[in-house]
Amino acid sequence: MRILRANDKSAVAEAVAVLQNGGVVALPTETVYGLVALWTCADAREKIYELKRRPKEKRLQMLADSLESAYACGLQESAALRKLASSFWPGALTVVAPAAAGESIGLRIPNHPFVLALLKALNAPLAATSANLAGETPGLTLQEATARLNGEPELGIDGGFATVTGGTASTVLSIMGEEPVVLRPGSIDIEDIRAALRQ
């Protein structure tokens, strides 16, 4: 695995090249280190599952830099999404929302400068998950995040220690039904979410 510092001037361009060639990148987010691939690249998504030994029924989340980018990849527009985006994005909230063909997508607009720069340079969403073997604790440094994977990603971006949320994962919220449901507690409270949806 090649390693670059997040503040290296060539890091974004190098990550773009790896992703566009079907590779996987380990990188920092504002929560924990993650593994990412182009949303539309099936082979790279498969490699993420292999690296994590992740059960196939557990979906990858989408990282995007805007709702419009996510809509272009099948997420359905909704007033609830717009309200949540206005209140919490970019930030540590993943929203599971309806998508095309009766599917769902878990979307997050991350609040990390490197990831946002990468998304803007790609002009396309990423498939993402935490960088750790399935069932293990996510890594807060690049070394922790990649040491026990089942293989190596093509590129690692070292952004130091994940500190913005103190290693707390994103809150995962479903808006698939009539009422919002927290699927995984995180750094954003359900009462704050309900207040945003009532606006």
Sine and cosine of phi, psi and omega as CSV:
sin_phi,cos_phi,sin_psi,cos_psi,sin_omega,cos_omega
0.00,0.00,0.81,-0.59,0.10,-0.99
-0.98,0.19,0.64,-0.77,-0.03,-1.00
-0.85,-0.52,0.74,-0.67,0.09,-1.00
-0.79,-0.61,0.52,-0.86,0.12,-0.99
-0.96,0.26,0.55,-0.83,-0.01,-1.00
-0.88,0.47,-0.48,0.88,-0.01,-1.00
-1.00,-0.02,0.10,1.00,0.10,-0.99
-0.92,0.39,0.73,-0.68,-0.06,-1.00
-0.87,0.50,-0.44,0.90,-0.04,-1.00
-1.00,-0.08,-0.03,1.00,-0.17,-0.99
-0.90,0.44,-0.71,0.71,-0.01,-1.00
-0.89,0.45,-0.73,0.69,-0.01,-1.00
-0.89,0.46,-0.64,0.77,0.03,-1.00
-0.90,0.43,-0.68,0.73,0.01,-1.00
-0.91,0.42,-0.65,0.76,0.06,-1.00
-0.85,0.52,-0.72,0.70,-0.02,-1.00
-0.88,0.47,-0.70,0.71,0.00,-1.00
-0.89,0.47,-0.72,0.69,-0.03,-1.00
-0.91,0.42,-0.68,0.74,-0.01,-1.00
-0.93,0.36,-0.35,0.94,0.07,-1.00
-1.00,-0.07,0.23,0.97,0.09,-1.00
1.00,0.07,0.34,0.94,-0.02,-1.00
-1.00,-0.10,0.08,-1.00,0.02,-1.00
-0.89,-0.45,0.64,-0.77,0.00,-1.00
-0.85,-0.52,0.72,-0.70,0.18,-0.98
-1.00,-0.09,0.76,-0.64,-0.09,-1.00
-0.49,-0.87,0.29,-0.96,0.04,-1.00
-0.99,0.16,0.54,-0.84,0.22,-0.98
-0.82,-0.58,-0.08,-1.00,0.01,-1.00
-0.98,0.20,-0.10,1.00,0.02,-1.00
-0.95,-0.30,-0.96,0.29,0.02,-1.00
-0.66,-0.75,0.06,-1.00,0.10,-0.99
-0.95,0.30,0.55,-0.83,-0.04,-1.00
-0.76,-0.65,0.24,-0.97,0.16,-0.99
-0.94,-0.35,0.75,-0.66,-0.03,-1.00
-0.74,-0.67,0.46,-0.89,0.09,-1.00
-0.55,-0.84,0.30,-0.95,0.10,-1.00
-0.86,0.51,0.72,-0.69,-0.02,-1.00
-0.82,0.57,-0.59,0.81,-0.10,-0.99
-1.00,-0.01,0.04,1.00,-0.05,-1.00
-0.98,-0.18,0.98,-0.19,-0.08,-1.00
-0.89,0.45,-0.64,0.77,-0.03,-1.00
-0.90,0.43,-0.66,0.75,0.00,-1.00
-0.94,0.35,-0.61,0.80,0.07,-1.00
-0.88,0.47,-0.66,0.75,0.04,-1.00
-0.88,0.47,-0.62,0.78,0.01,-1.00
-0.90,0.44,-0.60,0.80,0.06,-1.00
-0.85,0.52,-0.70,0.72,0.03,-1.00
-0.87,0.49,-0.65,0.76,0.01,-1.00
-0.92,0.39,-0.68,0.73,-0.01,-1.00
-0.88,0.47,-0.60,0.80,-0.04,-1.00
-1.00,-0.03,-0.24,0.97,-0.22,-0.97
0.81,0.59,0.73,0.68,-0.10,-0.99
-1.00,0.04,0.72,-0.69,0.06,-1.00
-0.85,0.53,0.67,-0.74,-0.10,-1.00
-0.90,0.44,-0.41,0.91,-0.03,-1.00
-0.97,0.24,-0.21,0.98,0.02,-1.00
-1.00,0.00,0.90,-0.44,-0.11,-0.99
-0.98,0.21,0.37,-0.93,0.13,-0.99
-1.00,0.05,0.50,-0.86,0.06,-1.00
-1.00,0.05,0.27,-0.96,0.06,-1.00
-0.97,-0.25,0.75,-0.66,0.19,-0.98
-0.96,-0.28,0.77,-0.64,0.02,-1.00
-0.64,-0.77,0.29,-0.96,0.02,-1.00
-0.99,-0.13,-0.04,1.00,0.02,-1.00
-0.27,-0.96,0.36,-0.93,0.11,-0.99
-0.89,0.46,-0.60,0.80,-0.04,-1.00
-0.87,0.49,-0.64,0.77,0.03,-1.00
-0.90,0.44,-0.64,0.77,0.03,-1.00
-0.94,0.35,-0.63,0.78,0.05,-1.00
-0.86,0.51,-0.61,0.79,-0.01,-1.00
-0.90,0.43,-0.34,0.94,0.01,-1.00
-0.96,-0.28,0.30,0.95,0.17,-0.99
0.93,-0.37,-0.20,0.98,0.04,-1.00
-0.92,0.40,0.67,-0.75,-0.01,-1.00
-1.00,0.05,0.64,-0.76,0.02,-1.00
-0.94,0.33,0.56,-0.83,0.06,-1.00
-0.37,-0.93,0.43,-0.90,0.05,-1.00
-0.91,0.42,-0.60,0.80,0.00,-1.00
-0.88,0.47,-0.68,0.73,0.03,-1.00
-0.88,0.48,-0.67,0.74,-0.01,-1.00
-0.89,0.45,-0.65,0.76,0.02,-1.00
-0.91,0.42,-0.70,0.72,0.00,-1.00
-0.91,0.41,-0.64,0.77,0.02,-1.00
-0.89,0.46,-0.67,0.74,-0.02,-1.00
-0.90,0.43,-0.56,0.83,-0.08,-1.00
-1.00,0.01,-0.56,0.83,-0.23,-0.97
-0.82,-0.58,-0.17,0.99,-0.05,-1.00
-0.93,-0.36,0.63,-0.78,-0.01,1.00
-0.94,0.33,0.60,-0.80,-0.03,-1.00
0.16,-0.99,-0.08,-1.00,-0.18,-0.98
-1.00,-0.01,0.82,0.57,0.09,-1.00
-0.78,-0.63,0.83,-0.56,0.11,-0.99
-0.96,-0.27,0.81,-0.59,-0.06,-1.00
-0.91,-0.41,0.87,-0.49,0.08,-1.00
-1.00,0.05,0.89,-0.45,-0.14,-0.99
-0.71,-0.70,0.34,-0.94,0.00,-1.00
-0.88,0.48,0.58,-0.82,0.03,-1.00
-0.74,-0.67,-0.02,-1.00,-0.05,-1.00
-0.88,0.48,0.43,-0.90,0.10,-0.99
0.86,0.50,0.53,0.85,0.05,-1.00
0.96,0.29,0.20,0.98,0.00,-1.00
-1.00,0.01,-0.06,-1.00,0.09,-1.00
-0.69,-0.72,0.40,-0.92,0.06,-1.00
-0.72,-0.69,0.71,-0.71,0.13,-0.99
-1.00,-0.07,0.95,-0.30,-0.12,-0.99
-0.96,-0.28,0.65,-0.76,0.19,-0.98
-0.67,-0.74,0.67,-0.74,0.19,-0.98
-0.97,-0.22,0.96,-0.27,-0.18,-0.98
-0.97,0.25,0.45,-0.89,0.01,-1.00
-0.95,-0.31,0.88,0.47,0.04,-1.00
-0.70,-0.71,0.79,-0.61,-0.14,-0.99
-0.86,0.50,-0.63,0.78,-0.02,-1.00
-0.93,0.37,-0.71,0.71,-0.04,-1.00
-0.91,0.42,-0.66,0.75,0.03,-1.00
-0.89,0.45,-0.65,0.76,0.04,-1.00
-0.89,0.45,-0.63,0.78,0.01,-1.00
-0.91,0.41,-0.70,0.71,0.01,-1.00
-0.88,0.47,-0.66,0.75,0.02,-1.00
-0.92,0.40,-0.63,0.77,0.01,-1.00
-0.92,0.38,-0.59,0.80,0.02,-1.00
-0.96,0.27,-0.56,0.83,-0.12,-0.99
0.84,0.54,0.62,0.78,-0.02,-1.00
-0.33,-0.95,0.48,-0.87,0.02,-1.00
-0.96,0.29,0.29,-0.96,0.06,-1.00
-0.91,-0.42,0.53,-0.85,0.24,-0.97
-1.00,0.02,0.70,-0.71,-0.15,-0.99
-0.55,-0.83,0.40,-0.92,0.14,-0.99
-0.34,-0.94,0.24,-0.97,0.01,-1.00
-0.92,0.40,0.50,-0.86,-0.06,-1.00
-1.00,-0.02,1.00,-0.03,0.03,-1.00
-0.17,-0.99,0.35,-0.93,0.15,-0.99
-0.89,0.45,0.55,-0.84,0.00,-1.00
-0.81,0.59,0.76,-0.64,0.03,-1.00
1.00,0.00,-0.17,0.99,0.01,-1.00
-0.99,-0.15,0.22,-0.98,-0.03,-1.00
-0.95,0.30,0.74,-0.67,0.04,-1.00
-0.88,0.48,0.53,-0.85,0.00,-1.00
-0.99,0.16,0.58,-0.82,0.04,-1.00
-0.97,-0.24,-0.05,1.00,0.16,-0.99
-0.75,-0.66,0.31,-0.95,0.00,-1.00
-0.88,0.48,-0.65,0.76,-0.01,-1.00
-0.89,0.45,-0.73,0.68,0.05,-1.00
-0.86,0.51,-0.68,0.74,-0.12,-0.99
-0.93,0.38,-0.51,0.86,-0.11,-0.99
-0.95,-0.32,-0.15,0.99,-0.13,-0.99
-0.90,0.44,-0.57,0.82,-0.11,-0.99
-0.93,-0.37,0.24,0.97,0.05,-1.00
-0.93,0.35,0.35,-0.94,0.05,-1.00
-1.00,0.08,0.94,0.34,-0.10,-0.99
0.92,-0.40,-0.26,-0.97,-0.05,-1.00
-0.72,-0.69,0.60,-0.80,0.19,-0.98
-0.94,0.34,0.26,-0.97,-0.01,-1.00
-0.94,0.35,-0.53,0.85,-0.08,-1.00
-0.63,-0.78,0.65,-0.76,0.12,-0.99
-0.88,-0.47,0.74,-0.68,0.05,-1.00
-0.96,-0.29,0.90,-0.44,-0.05,-1.00
-1.00,-0.04,0.95,-0.31,0.02,-1.00
-0.94,-0.33,0.34,0.94,-0.03,-1.00
0.98,0.22,-0.47,-0.88,-0.07,-1.00
-0.99,0.10,0.72,-0.70,0.06,-1.00
-0.96,0.30,0.94,-0.34,-0.18,-0.98
-0.82,-0.57,-0.24,0.97,-0.15,-0.99
-0.86,0.50,-0.70,0.72,0.04,-1.00
-0.94,-0.34,0.22,0.98,0.00,-1.00
0.91,0.41,0.42,0.91,0.00,-1.00
1.00,0.08,0.07,1.00,0.05,-1.00
-0.97,0.23,0.79,-0.61,-0.02,-1.00
-0.93,0.36,0.26,-0.97,0.01,-1.00
-0.92,0.40,0.52,-0.85,0.20,-0.98
-0.93,0.37,0.74,-0.68,0.05,-1.00
-0.96,-0.29,0.87,-0.50,-0.09,-1.00
-0.86,-0.50,0.74,-0.67,0.11,-0.99
-0.98,-0.18,0.75,-0.66,0.14,-0.99
-0.88,-0.47,0.53,0.85,0.00,-1.00
-0.97,0.24,-0.41,0.91,0.00,-1.00
-0.95,-0.31,-0.22,-0.98,-0.03,-1.00
-0.94,0.34,-0.53,0.85,-0.01,-1.00
-0.90,-0.43,0.60,-0.80,0.05,-1.00
-0.92,0.38,0.63,-0.78,-0.02,-1.00
-0.77,-0.64,0.79,-0.61,0.08,-1.00
-0.99,0.17,0.88,-0.47,0.03,-1.00
-1.00,0.03,-0.46,0.89,0.07,-1.00
-0.53,-0.85,0.87,-0.49,0.05,-1.00
-0.90,0.45,0.53,-0.85,0.02,-1.00
-0.44,-0.90,-0.57,-0.82,-0.12,-0.99
-0.99,0.13,-0.11,0.99,0.01,-1.00
-0.91,-0.41,0.79,-0.61,-0.12,-0.99
-0.99,0.13,0.55,-0.83,-0.02,-1.00
-0.88,0.48,-0.55,0.83,-0.01,-1.00
-0.92,0.39,-0.60,0.80,0.08,-1.00
-0.91,0.42,-0.61,0.79,0.03,-1.00
-0.91,0.42,-0.72,0.69,0.00,-1.00
-0.89,0.47,-0.64,0.77,0.02,-1.00
-0.89,0.46,-0.65,0.76,0.01,-1.00
-0.91,0.41,-0.63,0.78,-0.03,-1.00
-0.95,0.31,-0.41,0.91,0.03,-1.00
-0.98,0.19,-0.25,0.97,-0.06,-1.00
-0.89,0.45,0.00,0.00,0.00,0.00
